[in-house]
Amino acid sequence: MDYKKSKAPVNTVTRNIMDLCEETGNIYETVAIIGKRANQISMEIKSDLSKKLAEFASYNDSLEEVFENREQIEISRYYEKLPKPSLLATQEFIDGNVYFRDPSKESNKE
């Protein structure tokens, strides 16, 4: 997933709580959904970064080689400039790209 193409802001944005809880009807449920999605995004980003940095791993690096590896520095800078996972998750929730369900509500309908 390319998080750089996301419309999520890089900095924190003040949002209206009532707008966020319209879909669920409960702000706590909304925060829980966004928090769980942020954890998923964080794990995806971490695994992507680990895979890319694993290419540069060698077990006999000297100290000079560690500091001069420009490609590794560029990859790290790319991931540092990405929006935080909580901002990405909030933007996905606002855009309606997050699927969620409450099993307790579904069982009550039957």
BAVEX-420774 format. One record per residue (C-alpha): y, x, z; residue in one letter; chain; residue number from 1. Coordinates in steps of 0.02 Angstrom, whole numbers, always signed. Each point is the difference from the previous one (the first is absolute). Layout:
     c2     c1     c3 aa ch   i
      Y      X      Z  A  A NUM
...
***
This chain:
     c2     c1     c3 aa ch   i
     +0     +0     +0  M  A   1
   +171    +68    -47  D  A   2
   +113    -31   +147  Y  A   3
   +148    +84    -84  K  A   4
    +15   -150   -118  K  A   5
    +14   -119   +148  S  A   6
   +164    -91    +27  K  A   7
    -10    +39   +186  A  A   8
   +156    +82    +72  P  A   9
    -11   +178    +63  V  A  10
   +108    -38   +151  N  A  11
    -16   -136   +130  T  A  12
    +72   -168    -50  V  A  13
    +51   -140   +119  T  A  14
    -93   -159    -45  R  A  15
    +18   -180    +54  N  A  16
   -146    -43   +114  I  A  17
     +0   -182    -52  M  A  18
    -23    +48   -182  D  A  19
   -150   +110    +43  L  A  20
    -90   -132   +102  C  A  21
    +20   -143   -126  E  A  22
   -171    +31    -80  E  A  23
    -99    +12   +162  T  A  24
   +107   -104   +115  G  A  25
    -15   +130   +137  N  A  26
    +95   +164    +11  I  A  27
   -138    +83   +103  Y  A  28
   -129    -42   -131  E  A  29
   +116    +69   -134  T  A  30
    +24   +163    +96  V  A  31
   -188    +15    +25  A  A  32
    -32    -25   -187  I  A  33
   +133   +127    -49  I  A  34
    -65   +123   +130  G  A  35
   -180    -12    -62  K  A  36
    +56    +23   -180  R  A  37
   +108   +149    +51  A  A  38
   -154    +81    +79  N  A  39
    -98    -28   -162  Q  A  40
   +139    +77   -104  I  A  41
    +14   +147   +121  S  A  42
   -185    +36    -16  M  A  43
     +9     -9   -191  E  A  44
   +147   +120     -5  I  A  45
    -86   +119   +121  K  A  46
   -161     +3   -101  S  A  47
    +97    +29   -163  D  A  48
    +97   +143    +78  L  A  49
   -158    +76    +74  S  A  50
    -88     -5   -170  K  A  51
   +146    +84    -87  K  A  52
    +22   +133   +134  L  A  53
   -188    +35     +3  A  A  54
    +18    +75   -174  E  A  55
   +107   +138    +74  F  A  56
   -112    +39   +147  A  A  57
    -77   +171     -1  S  A  58
    -72    +83   +150  Y  A  59
    +63   +176    -33  N  A  60
   +186    -33    -23  D  A  61
   +117   +133    +57  S  A  62
   +161    -47    +88  L  A  63
   +106    +37   -155  E  A  64
   -102   -117   -111  E  A  65
    +20   -146   +120  V  A  66
   +189     +7     -6  F  A  67
    +13    +30   -188  E  A  68
   -106   -143    -64  N  A  69
   +133   -102    -91  R  A  70
   -116   -137    -62  E  A  71
    -56    -39   +177  Q  A  72
   +181     -6    +57  I  A  73
    +45   -120   -141  E  A  74
   -144   -117    +45  I  A  75
    +54     +1   +182  S  A  76
   +180    -38    -47  R  A  77
    -55   -145   -110  Y  A  78
    -92    -80   +146  Y  A  79
   +143    +33   +120  E  A  80
   +121    -94   -114  K  A  81
   -109   -155     -9  L  A  82
    +54   -154   +100  P  A  83
    -87    -20   +167  K  A  84
   -159   -107     -1  P  A  85
    +84   -134   +107  S  A  86
   +140    -18   -129  L  A  87
   -126     -9   -142  L  A  88
   -102   -132    +93  A  A  89
   +155   -103    +39  T  A  90
    +53     +4   -182  Q  A  91
   -174    -52    -56  E  A  92
     +2   -144   +125  F  A  93
   +171    -59    -62  I  A  94
    -58    +11   -181  D  A  95
   -156   -101    +42  G  A  96
   -121   +140    -45  N  A  97
    -93     -3   +167  V  A  98
   -152   -111    +17  Y  A  99
    -33    -61   +176  F  A 100
    -97   -140    +82  R  A 101
    -33    -66   +174  D  A 102
   -184    -42    +26  P  A 103
    +39   -106   +154  S  A 104
   +113   -115   -102  K  A 105
   -129    -13   -139  E  A 106
   -139    -52   +118  S  A 107
   +110   -135    +77  N  A 108
    +29    -82   -169  K  A 109
   -186    -29    -33  E  A 110
***
